[in-house]
Amino acid sequence: MGIFKKANLKNKGLKVINKHSGKKKVYEAYLKINPSIADKYLEFVAKNLDAVYITWDDKKQRFTT
């Protein structure tokens, strides 16, 4: 069950990112610079669909709004 949940979450995040030009540019930049952070960004967007100002917290090593 965990595999399908992760895949659905990824698809949901990609759908949101592809609809928003700013989020798409940020995601593509993270893919080039650091793919592991890009995955975290994708997961964060999927879990927080209405998030507007997304920032990276260096101390906690995660994204926040």
Distance bins in CASP14 RR format, pairs under 12 A and 6 or more apart:
PFRMAT RR
TARGET T0000
AUTHOR 0000-0000-0000
RMODE 2
METHOD distances of the structure
MODEL  1
1 7 0 0 0 0 0 1 0 0 0 0 0
1 8 0 0 0 0 0 1 0 0 0 0 0
2 8 0 0 0 0 1 0 0 0 0 0 0
2 9 0 0 0 0 1 0 0 0 0 0 0
2 10 0 0 0 0 0 1 0 0 0 0 0
3 9 0 0 0 0 0 1 0 0 0 0 0
3 10 0 0 0 0 0 1 0 0 0 0 0
4 10 0 0 0 0 0 1 0 0 0 0 0
4 11 0 0 0 0 0 1 0 0 0 0 0
5 11 0 0 0 0 0 1 0 0 0 0 0
5 12 0 0 0 0 0 1 0 0 0 0 0
5 43 0 0 0 0 0 1 0 0 0 0 0
5 46 0 0 0 0 0 1 0 0 0 0 0
5 47 0 0 0 0 0 1 0 0 0 0 0
6 12 0 0 0 0 0 1 0 0 0 0 0
6 13 0 0 0 0 0 1 0 0 0 0 0
6 39 0 0 0 0 0 1 0 0 0 0 0
6 42 0 0 0 0 0 1 0 0 0 0 0
6 43 0 0 0 0 1 0 0 0 0 0 0
6 46 0 0 0 0 1 0 0 0 0 0 0
6 47 0 0 0 0 0 1 0 0 0 0 0
7 13 0 0 0 0 0 1 0 0 0 0 0
7 14 0 0 0 0 0 1 0 0 0 0 0
7 42 0 0 0 0 0 1 0 0 0 0 0
7 43 0 0 0 0 0 1 0 0 0 0 0
7 46 0 0 0 0 0 1 0 0 0 0 0
8 14 0 0 0 0 0 1 0 0 0 0 0
8 15 0 0 0 0 0 1 0 0 0 0 0
8 43 0 0 0 0 0 1 0 0 0 0 0
8 46 0 0 0 0 1 0 0 0 0 0 0
8 47 0 0 0 0 0 1 0 0 0 0 0
9 15 0 0 0 0 0 1 0 0 0 0 0
9 16 0 0 0 0 0 1 0 0 0 0 0
9 39 0 0 0 0 0 1 0 0 0 0 0
9 40 0 0 0 0 0 1 0 0 0 0 0
9 42 0 0 0 0 1 0 0 0 0 0 0
9 43 1 0 0 1 0 0 0 0 0 0 0
9 44 0 0 0 0 0 1 0 0 0 0 0
9 45 0 0 0 0 1 0 0 0 0 0 0
9 46 1 0 1 0 0 0 0 0 0 0 0
9 47 1 0 0 1 0 0 0 0 0 0 0
9 48 0 0 0 0 0 1 0 0 0 0 0
9 49 0 0 0 0 0 1 0 0 0 0 0
10 16 0 0 0 0 0 1 0 0 0 0 0
10 17 0 0 0 0 0 1 0 0 0 0 0
10 27 0 0 0 0 0 1 0 0 0 0 0
10 38 0 0 0 0 0 1 0 0 0 0 0
10 39 0 0 0 0 1 0 0 0 0 0 0
10 40 0 0 0 0 0 1 0 0 0 0 0
10 41 0 0 0 0 0 1 0 0 0 0 0
10 42 1 0 0 1 0 0 0 0 0 0 0
10 43 1 0 0 1 0 0 0 0 0 0 0
10 44 0 0 0 0 0 1 0 0 0 0 0
10 45 0 0 0 0 0 1 0 0 0 0 0
10 46 1 0 0 1 0 0 0 0 0 0 0
10 47 0 0 0 0 0 1 0 0 0 0 0
11 17 0 0 0 0 0 1 0 0 0 0 0
11 18 0 0 0 0 0 1 0 0 0 0 0
11 42 0 0 0 0 1 0 0 0 0 0 0
11 43 0 0 0 0 0 1 0 0 0 0 0
11 45 0 0 0 0 0 1 0 0 0 0 0
11 46 0 0 0 0 1 0 0 0 0 0 0
12 18 0 0 0 0 0 1 0 0 0 0 0
12 19 0 0 0 0 0 1 0 0 0 0 0
12 42 0 0 0 0 1 0 0 0 0 0 0
12 43 0 0 0 0 1 0 0 0 0 0 0
12 44 0 0 0 0 0 1 0 0 0 0 0
12 45 0 0 0 0 1 0 0 0 0 0 0
12 46 1 0 1 0 0 0 0 0 0 0 0
12 47 0 0 0 0 1 0 0 0 0 0 0
12 48 0 0 0 0 0 1 0 0 0 0 0
12 49 1 0 0 1 0 0 0 0 0 0 0
13 19 0 0 0 0 1 0 0 0 0 0 0
13 20 0 0 0 0 0 1 0 0 0 0 0
13 23 0 0 0 0 1 0 0 0 0 0 0
13 24 0 0 0 0 0 1 0 0 0 0 0
13 27 0 0 0 0 1 0 0 0 0 0 0
13 38 0 0 0 0 0 1 0 0 0 0 0
13 39 0 0 0 0 0 1 0 0 0 0 0
13 40 0 0 0 0 0 1 0 0 0 0 0
13 41 0 0 0 0 1 0 0 0 0 0 0
13 42 1 0 1 0 0 0 0 0 0 0 0
13 43 1 0 0 1 0 0 0 0 0 0 0
13 44 0 0 0 0 1 0 0 0 0 0 0
13 45 1 0 1 0 0 0 0 0 0 0 0
13 46 1 1 0 0 0 0 0 0 0 0 0
13 47 0 0 0 0 1 0 0 0 0 0 0
13 48 0 0 0 0 1 0 0 0 0 0 0
13 49 0 0 0 0 1 0 0 0 0 0 0
13 51 0 0 0 0 0 1 0 0 0 0 0
14 20 0 0 0 0 0 1 0 0 0 0 0
14 23 0 0 0 0 0 1 0 0 0 0 0
14 24 0 0 0 0 1 0 0 0 0 0 0
14 27 0 0 0 0 1 0 0 0 0 0 0
14 28 0 0 0 0 0 1 0 0 0 0 0
14 31 0 0 0 0 0 1 0 0 0 0 0
14 38 0 0 0 0 0 1 0 0 0 0 0
14 39 0 0 0 0 0 1 0 0 0 0 0
14 41 0 0 0 0 0 1 0 0 0 0 0
14 42 1 0 0 1 0 0 0 0 0 0 0
14 43 0 0 0 0 0 1 0 0 0 0 0
14 45 0 0 0 0 1 0 0 0 0 0 0
14 46 0 0 0 0 1 0 0 0 0 0 0
15 23 0 0 0 0 0 1 0 0 0 0 0
15 24 0 0 0 0 0 1 0 0 0 0 0
15 42 0 0 0 0 0 1 0 0 0 0 0
15 45 0 0 0 0 1 0 0 0 0 0 0
15 46 0 0 0 0 1 0 0 0 0 0 0
15 49 0 0 0 0 1 0 0 0 0 0 0
16 22 0 0 0 0 0 1 0 0 0 0 0
16 23 1 0 0 1 0 0 0 0 0 0 0
16 24 0 0 0 0 1 0 0 0 0 0 0
16 27 0 0 0 0 1 0 0 0 0 0 0
16 41 0 0 0 0 0 1 0 0 0 0 0
16 42 0 0 0 0 1 0 0 0 0 0 0
16 43 0 0 0 0 0 1 0 0 0 0 0
16 44 0 0 0 0 0 1 0 0 0 0 0
16 45 1 0 1 0 0 0 0 0 0 0 0
16 46 1 0 0 1 0 0 0 0 0 0 0
16 47 0 0 0 0 0 1 0 0 0 0 0
16 48 0 0 0 0 1 0 0 0 0 0 0
16 49 1 0 1 0 0 0 0 0 0 0 0
16 50 0 0 0 0 1 0 0 0 0 0 0
16 51 0 0 0 0 1 0 0 0 0 0 0
16 52 0 0 0 0 0 1 0 0 0 0 0
16 54 0 0 0 0 0 1 0 0 0 0 0
17 23 1 0 1 0 0 0 0 0 0 0 0
17 24 1 0 1 0 0 0 0 0 0 0 0
17 25 0 0 0 0 1 0 0 0 0 0 0
17 26 0 0 0 0 1 0 0 0 0 0 0
17 27 1 0 1 0 0 0 0 0 0 0 0
17 28 0 0 0 0 1 0 0 0 0 0 0
17 29 0 0 0 0 0 1 0 0 0 0 0
17 30 0 0 0 0 0 1 0 0 0 0 0
17 31 0 0 0 0 0 1 0 0 0 0 0
17 38 0 0 0 0 0 1 0 0 0 0 0
17 41 0 0 0 0 1 0 0 0 0 0 0
17 42 1 0 0 1 0 0 0 0 0 0 0
17 43 0 0 0 0 0 1 0 0 0 0 0
17 44 0 0 0 0 0 1 0 0 0 0 0
17 45 1 0 1 0 0 0 0 0 0 0 0
17 46 0 0 0 0 1 0 0 0 0 0 0
17 49 0 0 0 0 0 1 0 0 0 0 0
17 51 0 0 0 0 0 1 0 0 0 0 0
17 54 0 0 0 0 0 1 0 0 0 0 0
18 24 1 0 1 0 0 0 0 0 0 0 0
18 25 0 0 0 0 0 1 0 0 0 0 0
18 27 0 0 0 0 1 0 0 0 0 0 0
18 28 0 0 0 0 0 1 0 0 0 0 0
18 42 0 0 0 0 0 1 0 0 0 0 0
18 45 0 0 0 0 0 1 0 0 0 0 0
19 27 0 0 0 0 0 1 0 0 0 0 0
19 45 0 0 0 0 0 1 0 0 0 0 0
19 49 0 0 0 0 0 1 0 0 0 0 0
20 26 0 0 0 0 1 0 0 0 0 0 0
20 27 0 0 0 0 1 0 0 0 0 0 0
20 45 0 0 0 0 1 0 0 0 0 0 0
20 49 0 0 0 0 0 1 0 0 0 0 0
20 50 0 0 0 0 0 1 0 0 0 0 0
20 51 0 0 0 0 0 1 0 0 0 0 0
20 52 0 0 0 0 1 0 0 0 0 0 0
20 54 0 0 0 0 0 1 0 0 0 0 0
21 27 0 0 0 0 0 1 0 0 0 0 0
21 28 0 0 0 0 0 1 0 0 0 0 0
22 28 0 0 0 0 1 0 0 0 0 0 0
22 29 0 0 0 0 1 0 0 0 0 0 0
22 41 0 0 0 0 0 1 0 0 0 0 0
22 45 0 0 0 0 0 1 0 0 0 0 0
22 52 0 0 0 0 0 1 0 0 0 0 0
22 53 0 0 0 0 0 1 0 0 0 0 0
22 54 0 0 0 0 0 1 0 0 0 0 0
23 29 0 0 0 0 0 1 0 0 0 0 0
23 30 0 0 0 0 0 1 0 0 0 0 0
23 38 0 0 0 0 0 1 0 0 0 0 0
23 41 0 0 0 0 1 0 0 0 0 0 0
23 42 0 0 0 0 1 0 0 0 0 0 0
23 44 0 0 0 0 0 1 0 0 0 0 0
23 45 1 0 0 1 0 0 0 0 0 0 0
23 46 0 0 0 0 0 1 0 0 0 0 0
23 48 0 0 0 0 0 1 0 0 0 0 0
23 49 0 0 0 0 0 1 0 0 0 0 0
23 51 0 0 0 0 1 0 0 0 0 0 0
23 52 0 0 0 0 1 0 0 0 0 0 0
23 53 0 0 0 0 0 1 0 0 0 0 0
23 54 1 0 0 1 0 0 0 0 0 0 0
23 63 0 0 0 0 0 1 0 0 0 0 0
24 30 0 0 0 0 0 1 0 0 0 0 0
24 31 0 0 0 0 0 1 0 0 0 0 0
24 38 0 0 0 0 0 1 0 0 0 0 0
24 41 0 0 0 0 0 1 0 0 0 0 0
24 42 0 0 0 0 0 1 0 0 0 0 0
24 45 0 0 0 0 0 1 0 0 0 0 0
25 31 0 0 0 0 0 1 0 0 0 0 0
25 32 0 0 0 0 0 1 0 0 0 0 0
25 41 0 0 0 0 0 1 0 0 0 0 0
26 32 0 0 0 0 0 1 0 0 0 0 0
26 33 0 0 0 0 0 1 0 0 0 0 0
26 37 0 0 0 0 0 1 0 0 0 0 0
26 38 0 0 0 0 1 0 0 0 0 0 0
26 41 1 0 0 1 0 0 0 0 0 0 0
26 42 0 0 0 0 0 1 0 0 0 0 0
26 44 0 0 0 0 0 1 0 0 0 0 0
26 45 0 0 0 0 1 0 0 0 0 0 0
26 51 0 0 0 0 0 1 0 0 0 0 0
26 53 0 0 0 0 0 1 0 0 0 0 0
26 54 1 0 0 1 0 0 0 0 0 0 0
26 55 0 0 0 0 0 1 0 0 0 0 0
26 56 0 0 0 0 0 1 0 0 0 0 0
26 63 0 0 0 0 0 1 0 0 0 0 0
27 33 0 0 0 0 0 1 0 0 0 0 0
27 34 0 0 0 0 0 1 0 0 0 0 0
27 35 0 0 0 0 0 1 0 0 0 0 0
27 37 0 0 0 0 1 0 0 0 0 0 0
27 38 1 0 0 1 0 0 0 0 0 0 0
27 39 0 0 0 0 1 0 0 0 0 0 0
27 40 0 0 0 0 0 1 0 0 0 0 0
27 41 1 0 1 0 0 0 0 0 0 0 0
27 42 1 0 0 1 0 0 0 0 0 0 0
27 43 0 0 0 0 0 1 0 0 0 0 0
27 44 0 0 0 0 0 1 0 0 0 0 0
27 45 1 0 0 1 0 0 0 0 0 0 0
27 46 0 0 0 0 0 1 0 0 0 0 0
27 54 0 0 0 0 0 1 0 0 0 0 0
27 63 0 0 0 0 0 1 0 0 0 0 0
28 35 0 0 0 0 0 1 0 0 0 0 0
28 38 0 0 0 0 1 0 0 0 0 0 0
28 41 0 0 0 0 0 1 0 0 0 0 0
28 42 0 0 0 0 0 1 0 0 0 0 0
29 35 0 0 0 0 0 1 0 0 0 0 0
29 37 0 0 0 0 1 0 0 0 0 0 0
29 38 0 0 0 0 1 0 0 0 0 0 0
29 41 0 0 0 0 1 0 0 0 0 0 0
29 56 0 0 0 0 0 1 0 0 0 0 0
30 36 0 0 0 0 1 0 0 0 0 0 0
30 37 1 0 1 0 0 0 0 0 0 0 0
30 38 1 1 0 0 0 0 0 0 0 0 0
30 39 0 0 0 0 1 0 0 0 0 0 0
30 40 0 0 0 0 1 0 0 0 0 0 0
30 41 1 0 1 0 0 0 0 0 0 0 0
30 42 0 0 0 0 1 0 0 0 0 0 0
30 43 0 0 0 0 0 1 0 0 0 0 0
30 44 0 0 0 0 0 1 0 0 0 0 0
30 45 0 0 0 0 0 1 0 0 0 0 0
30 54 0 0 0 0 0 1 0 0 0 0 0
30 56 0 0 0 0 1 0 0 0 0 0 0
30 63 0 0 0 0 0 1 0 0 0 0 0
31 37 0 0 0 0 1 0 0 0 0 0 0
31 38 1 0 1 0 0 0 0 0 0 0 0
31 39 0 0 0 0 1 0 0 0 0 0 0
31 40 0 0 0 0 0 1 0 0 0 0 0
31 41 0 0 0 0 1 0 0 0 0 0 0
31 42 0 0 0 0 1 0 0 0 0 0 0
32 38 0 0 0 0 1 0 0 0 0 0 0
33 41 0 0 0 0 0 1 0 0 0 0 0
33 56 0 0 0 0 0 1 0 0 0 0 0
34 40 0 0 0 0 1 0 0 0 0 0 0
34 41 0 0 0 0 1 0 0 0 0 0 0
34 56 0 0 0 0 0 1 0 0 0 0 0
34 61 0 0 0 0 0 1 0 0 0 0 0
35 41 0 0 0 0 0 1 0 0 0 0 0
35 42 0 0 0 0 0 1 0 0 0 0 0
36 42 0 0 0 0 0 1 0 0 0 0 0
36 43 0 0 0 0 0 1 0 0 0 0 0
36 61 0 0 0 0 0 1 0 0 0 0 0
36 62 0 0 0 0 0 1 0 0 0 0 0
37 43 0 0 0 0 0 1 0 0 0 0 0
37 44 0 0 0 0 0 1 0 0 0 0 0
37 54 0 0 0 0 0 1 0 0 0 0 0
37 56 1 0 0 1 0 0 0 0 0 0 0
37 57 0 0 0 0 0 1 0 0 0 0 0
37 58 0 0 0 0 0 1 0 0 0 0 0
37 61 0 0 0 0 1 0 0 0 0 0 0
37 62 0 0 0 0 1 0 0 0 0 0 0
37 63 0 0 0 0 1 0 0 0 0 0 0
38 44 0 0 0 0 0 1 0 0 0 0 0
38 45 0 0 0 0 0 1 0 0 0 0 0
38 56 0 0 0 0 0 1 0 0 0 0 0
38 63 0 0 0 0 0 1 0 0 0 0 0
39 45 0 0 0 0 0 1 0 0 0 0 0
39 46 0 0 0 0 0 1 0 0 0 0 0
39 62 0 0 0 0 0 1 0 0 0 0 0
39 63 0 0 0 0 0 1 0 0 0 0 0
40 46 0 0 0 0 0 1 0 0 0 0 0
40 47 0 0 0 0 0 1 0 0 0 0 0
40 54 0 0 0 0 0 1 0 0 0 0 0
40 56 0 0 0 0 1 0 0 0 0 0 0
40 57 0 0 0 0 0 1 0 0 0 0 0
40 60 0 0 0 0 0 1 0 0 0 0 0
40 61 0 0 0 0 1 0 0 0 0 0 0
40 62 1 0 0 1 0 0 0 0 0 0 0
40 63 1 0 0 1 0 0 0 0 0 0 0
40 64 0 0 0 0 0 1 0 0 0 0 0
41 47 0 0 0 0 0 1 0 0 0 0 0
41 48 0 0 0 0 0 1 0 0 0 0 0
41 51 0 0 0 0 0 1 0 0 0 0 0
41 54 1 0 0 1 0 0 0 0 0 0 0
41 55 0 0 0 0 0 1 0 0 0 0 0
41 56 0 0 0 0 1 0 0 0 0 0 0
41 62 0 0 0 0 1 0 0 0 0 0 0
41 63 1 0 0 1 0 0 0 0 0 0 0
41 64 0 0 0 0 0 1 0 0 0 0 0
42 48 0 0 0 0 0 1 0 0 0 0 0
42 54 0 0 0 0 0 1 0 0 0 0 0
42 63 0 0 0 0 0 1 0 0 0 0 0
43 51 0 0 0 0 0 1 0 0 0 0 0
43 54 0 0 0 0 0 1 0 0 0 0 0
43 62 0 0 0 0 1 0 0 0 0 0 0
43 63 0 0 0 0 1 0 0 0 0 0 0
44 50 0 0 0 0 0 1 0 0 0 0 0
44 51 1 0 0 1 0 0 0 0 0 0 0
44 54 1 0 0 1 0 0 0 0 0 0 0
44 55 0 0 0 0 0 1 0 0 0 0 0
44 56 0 0 0 0 1 0 0 0 0 0 0
44 57 0 0 0 0 0 1 0 0 0 0 0
44 62 1 0 0 1 0 0 0 0 0 0 0
44 63 1 0 1 0 0 0 0 0 0 0 0
44 64 0 0 0 0 1 0 0 0 0 0 0
44 65 0 0 0 0 1 0 0 0 0 0 0
45 51 1 0 0 1 0 0 0 0 0 0 0
45 52 0 0 0 0 0 1 0 0 0 0 0
45 54 1 0 0 1 0 0 0 0 0 0 0
45 63 0 0 0 0 1 0 0 0 0 0 0
45 65 0 0 0 0 0 1 0 0 0 0 0
46 63 0 0 0 0 0 1 0 0 0 0 0
47 54 0 0 0 0 0 1 0 0 0 0 0
47 62 0 0 0 0 0 1 0 0 0 0 0
47 63 0 0 0 0 1 0 0 0 0 0 0
47 64 0 0 0 0 0 1 0 0 0 0 0
47 65 0 0 0 0 0 1 0 0 0 0 0
48 54 1 0 0 1 0 0 0 0 0 0 0
48 62 0 0 0 0 0 1 0 0 0 0 0
48 63 0 0 0 0 1 0 0 0 0 0 0
48 64 0 0 0 0 1 0 0 0 0 0 0
48 65 1 0 0 1 0 0 0 0 0 0 0
49 65 0 0 0 0 0 1 0 0 0 0 0
50 65 0 0 0 0 1 0 0 0 0 0 0
51 63 0 0 0 0 1 0 0 0 0 0 0
51 64 0 0 0 0 1 0 0 0 0 0 0
51 65 1 0 1 0 0 0 0 0 0 0 0
52 65 1 0 0 1 0 0 0 0 0 0 0
53 63 0 0 0 0 0 1 0 0 0 0 0
53 64 0 0 0 0 1 0 0 0 0 0 0
53 65 1 0 0 1 0 0 0 0 0 0 0
54 62 0 0 0 0 0 1 0 0 0 0 0
54 63 1 0 1 0 0 0 0 0 0 0 0
54 64 1 0 0 1 0 0 0 0 0 0 0
54 65 1 0 0 1 0 0 0 0 0 0 0
55 62 0 0 0 0 0 1 0 0 0 0 0
55 63 1 0 0 1 0 0 0 0 0 0 0
55 64 1 0 1 0 0 0 0 0 0 0 0
55 65 1 0 0 1 0 0 0 0 0 0 0
56 62 1 0 0 1 0 0 0 0 0 0 0
56 63 1 0 1 0 0 0 0 0 0 0 0
56 64 1 0 0 1 0 0 0 0 0 0 0
56 65 0 0 0 0 0 1 0 0 0 0 0
57 63 1 0 0 1 0 0 0 0 0 0 0
57 64 1 0 1 0 0 0 0 0 0 0 0
57 65 0 0 0 0 0 1 0 0 0 0 0
58 64 0 0 0 0 0 1 0 0 0 0 0
END
